[in-house]
Amino acid sequence: MLVLEGEFILELEDGKHTFKAGDTCSVSAGTTHAEHTGNISARILAGLIH
């Protein structure tokens, strides 16, 4: 995922990770996770690999 604007929070087993505009992150298939926004909403671009 690419964060286009705002703040995106990715929650994994090891804790919460915050990403801001310009940051990228990825989650492997089958990984338990949650996605949140903080006080600032986020716009993201997500791509899937099959």
Gaussian input, Z-matrix of N, CA and C with variables (Angstrom, degrees):
# hf/3-21g

backbone

0 1
 N
 C     1     B1
 C     2     B2     1     A1
 N     3     B3     2     A2     1     D1
 C     4     B4     3     A3     2     D2
 C     5     B5     4     A4     3     D3
 N     6     B6     5     A5     4     D4
 C     7     B7     6     A6     5     D5
 C     8     B8     7     A7     6     D6
 N     9     B9     8     A8     7     D7
 C    10    B10     9     A9     8     D8
 C    11    B11    10    A10     9     D9
 N    12    B12    11    A11    10    D10
 C    13    B13    12    A12    11    D11
 C    14    B14    13    A13    12    D12
 N    15    B15    14    A14    13    D13
 C    16    B16    15    A15    14    D14
 C    17    B17    16    A16    15    D15
 N    18    B18    17    A17    16    D16
 C    19    B19    18    A18    17    D17
 C    20    B20    19    A19    18    D18
 N    21    B21    20    A20    19    D19
 C    22    B22    21    A21    20    D20
 C    23    B23    22    A22    21    D21
 N    24    B24    23    A23    22    D22
 C    25    B25    24    A24    23    D23
 C    26    B26    25    A25    24    D24
 N    27    B27    26    A26    25    D25
 C    28    B28    27    A27    26    D26
 C    29    B29    28    A28    27    D27
 N    30    B30    29    A29    28    D28
 C    31    B31    30    A30    29    D29
 C    32    B32    31    A31    30    D30
 N    33    B33    32    A32    31    D31
 C    34    B34    33    A33    32    D32
 C    35    B35    34    A34    33    D33
 N    36    B36    35    A35    34    D34
 C    37    B37    36    A36    35    D35
 C    38    B38    37    A37    36    D36
 N    39    B39    38    A38    37    D37
 C    40    B40    39    A39    38    D38
 C    41    B41    40    A40    39    D39
 N    42    B42    41    A41    40    D40
 C    43    B43    42    A42    41    D41
 C    44    B44    43    A43    42    D42
 N    45    B45    44    A44    43    D43
 C    46    B46    45    A45    44    D44
 C    47    B47    46    A46    45    D45
 N    48    B48    47    A47    46    D46
 C    49    B49    48    A48    47    D47
 C    50    B50    49    A49    48    D48
 N    51    B51    50    A50    49    D49
 C    52    B52    51    A51    50    D50
 C    53    B53    52    A52    51    D51
 N    54    B54    53    A53    52    D52
 C    55    B55    54    A54    53    D53
 C    56    B56    55    A55    54    D54
 N    57    B57    56    A56    55    D55
 C    58    B58    57    A57    56    D56
 C    59    B59    58    A58    57    D57
 N    60    B60    59    A59    58    D58
 C    61    B61    60    A60    59    D59
 C    62    B62    61    A61    60    D60
 N    63    B63    62    A62    61    D61
 C    64    B64    63    A63    62    D62
 C    65    B65    64    A64    63    D63
 N    66    B66    65    A65    64    D64
 C    67    B67    66    A66    65    D65
 C    68    B68    67    A67    66    D66
 N    69    B69    68    A68    67    D67
 C    70    B70    69    A69    68    D68
 C    71    B71    70    A70    69    D69
 N    72    B72    71    A71    70    D70
 C    73    B73    72    A72    71    D71
 C    74    B74    73    A73    72    D72
 N    75    B75    74    A74    73    D73
 C    76    B76    75    A75    74    D74
 C    77    B77    76    A76    75    D75
 N    78    B78    77    A77    76    D76
 C    79    B79    78    A78    77    D77
 C    80    B80    79    A79    78    D78
 N    81    B81    80    A80    79    D79
 C    82    B82    81    A81    80    D80
 C    83    B83    82    A82    81    D81
 N    84    B84    83    A83    82    D82
 C    85    B85    84    A84    83    D83
 C    86    B86    85    A85    84    D84
 N    87    B87    86    A86    85    D85
 C    88    B88    87    A87    86    D86
 C    89    B89    88    A88    87    D87
 N    90    B90    89    A89    88    D88
 C    91    B91    90    A90    89    D89
 C    92    B92    91    A91    90    D90
 N    93    B93    92    A92    91    D91
 C    94    B94    93    A93    92    D92
 C    95    B95    94    A94    93    D93
 N    96    B96    95    A95    94    D94
 C    97    B97    96    A96    95    D95
 C    98    B98    97    A97    96    D96
 N    99    B99    98    A98    97    D97
 C   100   B100    99    A99    98    D98
 C   101   B101   100   A100    99    D99
 N   102   B102   101   A101   100   D100
 C   103   B103   102   A102   101   D101
 C   104   B104   103   A103   102   D102
 N   105   B105   104   A104   103   D103
 C   106   B106   105   A105   104   D104
 C   107   B107   106   A106   105   D105
 N   108   B108   107   A107   106   D106
 C   109   B109   108   A108   107   D107
 C   110   B110   109   A109   108   D108
 N   111   B111   110   A110   109   D109
 C   112   B112   111   A111   110   D110
 C   113   B113   112   A112   111   D111
 N   114   B114   113   A113   112   D112
 C   115   B115   114   A114   113   D113
 C   116   B116   115   A115   114   D114
 N   117   B117   116   A116   115   D115
 C   118   B118   117   A117   116   D116
 C   119   B119   118   A118   117   D117
 N   120   B120   119   A119   118   D118
 C   121   B121   120   A120   119   D119
 C   122   B122   121   A121   120   D120
 N   123   B123   122   A122   121   D121
 C   124   B124   123   A123   122   D122
 C   125   B125   124   A124   123   D123
 N   126   B126   125   A125   124   D124
 C   127   B127   126   A126   125   D125
 C   128   B128   127   A127   126   D126
 N   129   B129   128   A128   127   D127
 C   130   B130   129   A129   128   D128
 C   131   B131   130   A130   129   D129
 N   132   B132   131   A131   130   D130
 C   133   B133   132   A132   131   D131
 C   134   B134   133   A133   132   D132
 N   135   B135   134   A134   133   D133
 C   136   B136   135   A135   134   D134
 C   137   B137   136   A136   135   D135
 N   138   B138   137   A137   136   D136
 C   139   B139   138   A138   137   D137
 C   140   B140   139   A139   138   D138
 N   141   B141   140   A140   139   D139
 C   142   B142   141   A141   140   D140
 C   143   B143   142   A142   141   D141
 N   144   B144   143   A143   142   D142
 C   145   B145   144   A144   143   D143
 C   146   B146   145   A145   144   D144
 N   147   B147   146   A146   145   D145
 C   148   B148   147   A147   146   D146
 C   149   B149   148   A148   147   D147

   B1=1.4385
   B2=1.5229
   B3=1.3006
   B4=1.4605
   B5=1.5207
   B6=1.3143
   B7=1.4660
   B8=1.5268
   B9=1.3219
   B10=1.4611
   B11=1.5209
   B12=1.3299
   B13=1.4676
   B14=1.5190
   B15=1.3111
   B16=1.4583
   B17=1.5186
   B18=1.3327
   B19=1.4622
   B20=1.5163
   B21=1.3068
   B22=1.4593
   B23=1.5240
   B24=1.3262
   B25=1.4669
   B26=1.5195
   B27=1.3075
   B28=1.4535
   B29=1.5182
   B30=1.3264
   B31=1.4562
   B32=1.5253
   B33=1.3308
   B34=1.4639
   B35=1.5250
   B36=1.3225
   B37=1.4634
   B38=1.5231
   B39=1.3311
   B40=1.4679
   B41=1.5273
   B42=1.3384
   B43=1.4539
   B44=1.5103
   B45=1.3389
   B46=1.4611
   B47=1.5205
   B48=1.3340
   B49=1.4608
   B50=1.5265
   B51=1.3149
   B52=1.4606
   B53=1.5175
   B54=1.3268
   B55=1.4613
   B56=1.5183
   B57=1.3237
   B58=1.4661
   B59=1.5226
   B60=1.3164
   B61=1.4623
   B62=1.5304
   B63=1.3322
   B64=1.4540
   B65=1.5205
   B66=1.3377
   B67=1.4670
   B68=1.5328
   B69=1.3200
   B70=1.4608
   B71=1.5287
   B72=1.3167
   B73=1.4604
   B74=1.5217
   B75=1.3176
   B76=1.4639
   B77=1.5183
   B78=1.3199
   B79=1.4622
   B80=1.5173
   B81=1.3102
   B82=1.4581
   B83=1.5240
   B84=1.3249
   B85=1.4618
   B86=1.5161
   B87=1.3275
   B88=1.4557
   B89=1.5208
   B90=1.3291
   B91=1.4646
   B92=1.5263
   B93=1.3247
   B94=1.4586
   B95=1.5234
   B96=1.3348
   B97=1.4596
   B98=1.5258
   B99=1.3282
   B100=1.4645
   B101=1.5177
   B102=1.3209
   B103=1.4615
   B104=1.5209
   B105=1.3386
   B106=1.4595
   B107=1.5210
   B108=1.3174
   B109=1.4587
   B110=1.5191
   B111=1.3054
   B112=1.4577
   B113=1.5133
   B114=1.3220
   B115=1.4657
   B116=1.5214
   B117=1.3313
   B118=1.4576
   B119=1.5284
   B120=1.3261
   B121=1.4653
   B122=1.5221
   B123=1.3167
   B124=1.4541
   B125=1.5221
   B126=1.3212
   B127=1.4608
   B128=1.5165
   B129=1.3402
   B130=1.4553
   B131=1.5218
   B132=1.3018
   B133=1.4507
   B134=1.5150
   B135=1.3243
   B136=1.4676
   B137=1.5300
   B138=1.3160
   B139=1.4478
   B140=1.5085
   B141=1.2975
   B142=1.4600
   B143=1.5251
   B144=1.3156
   B145=1.4588
   B146=1.5158
   B147=1.2973
   B148=1.4713
   B149=1.5034
   A1=109.09
   A2=114.48
   A3=121.88
   A4=107.20
   A5=117.17
   A6=121.38
   A7=107.67
   A8=115.98
   A9=121.12
   A10=111.60
   A11=116.35
   A12=120.42
   A13=109.31
   A14=116.16
   A15=121.98
   A16=113.08
   A17=115.05
   A18=123.10
   A19=110.32
   A20=116.31
   A21=123.40
   A22=107.59
   A23=117.00
   A24=121.66
   A25=108.78
   A26=115.35
   A27=122.62
   A28=107.58
   A29=116.80
   A30=121.60
   A31=109.56
   A32=115.71
   A33=123.19
   A34=108.50
   A35=116.98
   A36=120.39
   A37=112.59
   A38=117.90
   A39=120.89
   A40=113.49
   A41=117.85
   A42=121.11
   A43=113.49
   A44=114.73
   A45=121.58
   A46=109.68
   A47=115.81
   A48=122.61
   A49=107.63
   A50=116.95
   A51=122.03
   A52=109.97
   A53=115.49
   A54=122.63
   A55=108.27
   A56=115.86
   A57=121.98
   A58=109.51
   A59=116.17
   A60=121.96
   A61=110.97
   A62=115.47
   A63=121.58
   A64=113.41
   A65=117.68
   A66=121.69
   A67=110.39
   A68=115.48
   A69=121.62
   A70=109.75
   A71=115.17
   A72=120.91
   A73=108.50
   A74=115.44
   A75=119.77
   A76=109.27
   A77=114.68
   A78=122.16
   A79=106.68
   A80=116.77
   A81=121.13
   A82=110.42
   A83=116.18
   A84=121.43
   A85=110.40
   A86=115.85
   A87=121.07
   A88=114.82
   A89=117.47
   A90=120.91
   A91=110.11
   A92=116.54
   A93=120.72
   A94=108.39
   A95=116.37
   A96=120.27
   A97=109.90
   A98=115.17
   A99=122.73
   A100=107.36
   A101=115.69
   A102=121.80
   A103=108.46
   A104=116.17
   A105=121.58
   A106=109.40
   A107=115.06
   A108=121.40
   A109=106.47
   A110=115.91
   A111=120.46
   A112=109.42
   A113=116.21
   A114=121.32
   A115=111.25
   A116=115.93
   A117=121.88
   A118=107.70
   A119=117.16
   A120=119.08
   A121=109.42
   A122=116.37
   A123=120.74
   A124=110.46
   A125=114.48
   A126=121.19
   A127=105.41
   A128=116.52
   A129=120.75
   A130=110.38
   A131=115.77
   A132=123.81
   A133=106.37
   A134=116.68
   A135=120.71
   A136=109.48
   A137=115.02
   A138=121.10
   A139=109.66
   A140=116.61
   A141=121.89
   A142=109.78
   A143=115.88
   A144=121.73
   A145=107.51
   A146=117.00
   A147=121.24
   A148=110.05
   D1=145.50
   D2=175.31
   D3=-117.14
   D4=126.15
   D5=177.55
   D6=-83.15
   D7=116.45
   D8=-178.95
   D9=-84.25
   D10=-37.62
   D11=176.69
   D12=-160.41
   D13=156.38
   D14=178.55
   D15=82.98
   D16=-153.35
   D17=-178.43
   D18=-128.39
   D19=134.92
   D20=-179.95
   D21=-123.98
   D22=130.40
   D23=-178.86
   D24=-113.44
   D25=124.63
   D26=178.09
   D27=-109.69
   D28=120.10
   D29=-178.89
   D30=-103.54
   D31=118.88
   D32=179.09
   D33=-119.13
   D34=177.85
   D35=179.86
   D36=-58.07
   D37=-29.59
   D38=-177.64
   D39=-90.05
   D40=5.04
   D41=176.99
   D42=127.55
   D43=-171.74
   D44=-179.33
   D45=-96.89
   D46=138.58
   D47=-179.91
   D48=-124.42
   D49=126.93
   D50=-177.73
   D51=-101.84
   D52=133.21
   D53=179.30
   D54=-123.27
   D55=140.08
   D56=-178.91
   D57=-117.40
   D58=174.38
   D59=-177.40
   D60=-48.07
   D61=128.79
   D62=-179.63
   D63=96.53
   D64=-17.08
   D65=179.48
   D66=-81.22
   D67=153.02
   D68=174.95
   D69=-124.03
   D70=156.37
   D71=175.24
   D72=-154.15
   D73=162.06
   D74=177.29
   D75=-144.44
   D76=156.21
   D77=178.77
   D78=-132.14
   D79=125.59
   D80=178.75
   D81=-69.22
   D82=148.22
   D83=178.24
   D84=-54.70
   D85=137.31
   D86=177.39
   D87=85.46
   D88=-3.46
   D89=179.84
   D90=-78.90
   D91=127.63
   D92=175.98
   D93=-70.61
   D94=127.20
   D95=-178.69
   D96=-157.81
   D97=168.33
   D98=173.86
   D99=-137.02
   D100=149.62
   D101=-179.91
   D102=-120.13
   D103=134.91
   D104=-177.73
   D105=-140.21
   D106=165.59
   D107=164.33
   D108=-118.00
   D109=154.93
   D110=177.73
   D111=-90.25
   D112=-140.73
   D113=177.70
   D114=-69.07
   D115=-20.92
   D116=179.53
   D117=-107.26
   D118=125.03
   D119=178.65
   D120=-68.28
   D121=166.76
   D122=-176.40
   D123=-130.59
   D124=151.30
   D125=169.49
   D126=-122.07
   D127=125.80
   D128=-176.29
   D129=-126.67
   D130=159.12
   D131=173.40
   D132=-115.98
   D133=119.34
   D134=-177.04
   D135=-117.23
   D136=142.60
   D137=175.82
   D138=-128.74
   D139=147.21
   D140=179.70
   D141=-114.72
   D142=141.86
   D143=176.26
   D144=-112.56
   D145=129.56
   D146=179.42
   D147=-102.48

